[in-house]
Structures are given as C-alpha cells and as structure tokens.
Amino acid sequence: MHDSWKALRSRIMDYLGRNTIANLAKALEQKRKLLDKQRRGKRALVKKTN
C-alpha cells in the first residue's frame, strides 16, 4: 500500500504545485456552469417528450 500511496502523493503534489487556488476555483466554476447547462438541456428535452 505504501508504494501506491507514494506514487499518488507525488502526482497530487505535482498537480498542486502547478495550480493555484484561484485556478482550481475557476475550473470548478466552469464545470458547474457546464453541468447546469447540460441539466437545463435535459429538462427541456423531457418537457418536449411529455
């Protein structure tokens, strides 16, 4: 287990070293907007079929 965690920890640390909190927050906001848009599209599709 230690070897698996060691590799994962290294990848996490690399990722965090390349990104800022602001970048992570921006990416999260973009993802939320995309998901909201997809949900609205699905609701519209359901309304059309009813």
Backbone torsions as a table, in degrees:
resi	resn	phi	psi	omega
1	MET	NA	-37.8	-177.9
2	HIS	-57.7	-44.0	-178.7
3	ASP	-63.5	-39.0	178.3
4	SER	-64.2	-46.0	-179.7
5	TRP	-64.2	-38.6	-178.8
6	LYS	-60.6	-44.7	179.4
7	ALA	-66.3	-42.9	179.4
8	LEU	-64.8	-43.8	179.5
9	ARG	-59.5	-41.3	179.1
10	SER	-61.7	-43.8	178.9
11	ARG	-65.1	-40.5	178.4
12	ILE	-63.3	-46.0	-179.2
13	MET	-63.9	-39.1	175.7
14	ASP	-60.9	-46.2	-179.1
15	TYR	-61.4	-47.3	-179.7
16	LEU	-67.0	-31.0	177.4
17	GLY	-69.8	-25.0	-179.4
18	ARG	-93.7	-10.9	-174.8
19	ASN	-124.4	152.7	175.1
20	THR	-104.6	165.3	175.3
21	ILE	-59.8	-39.0	179.2
22	ALA	-61.6	-42.6	178.5
23	ASN	-63.6	-42.3	179.7
24	LEU	-64.8	-41.3	178.5
25	ALA	-64.7	-41.1	178.9
26	LYS	-64.0	-43.3	178.9
27	ALA	-63.8	-39.6	178.3
28	LEU	-64.4	-43.2	179.0
29	GLU	-62.5	-42.7	178.0
30	GLN	-62.4	-40.8	179.7
31	LYS	-65.2	-42.6	178.7
32	ARG	-61.8	-42.8	178.6
33	LYS	-62.4	-42.2	178.8
34	LEU	-63.3	-45.2	179.0
35	LEU	-63.5	-40.6	177.4
36	ASP	-62.1	-42.4	179.3
37	LYS	-63.1	-42.7	179.0
38	GLN	-64.4	-41.5	179.1
39	ARG	-63.9	-42.0	178.0
40	ARG	-62.0	-39.5	178.6
41	GLY	-64.5	-39.8	179.1
42	LYS	-67.2	-39.8	178.6
43	ARG	-63.4	-40.8	178.4
44	ALA	-63.6	-39.3	-179.9
45	LEU	-66.2	-40.8	178.9
46	VAL	-64.4	-42.3	179.8
47	LYS	-62.5	-37.8	179.4
48	LYS	-66.6	-34.0	-176.9
49	THR	-82.7	-14.4	-180.0
50	ASN	-88.3	NA	NA
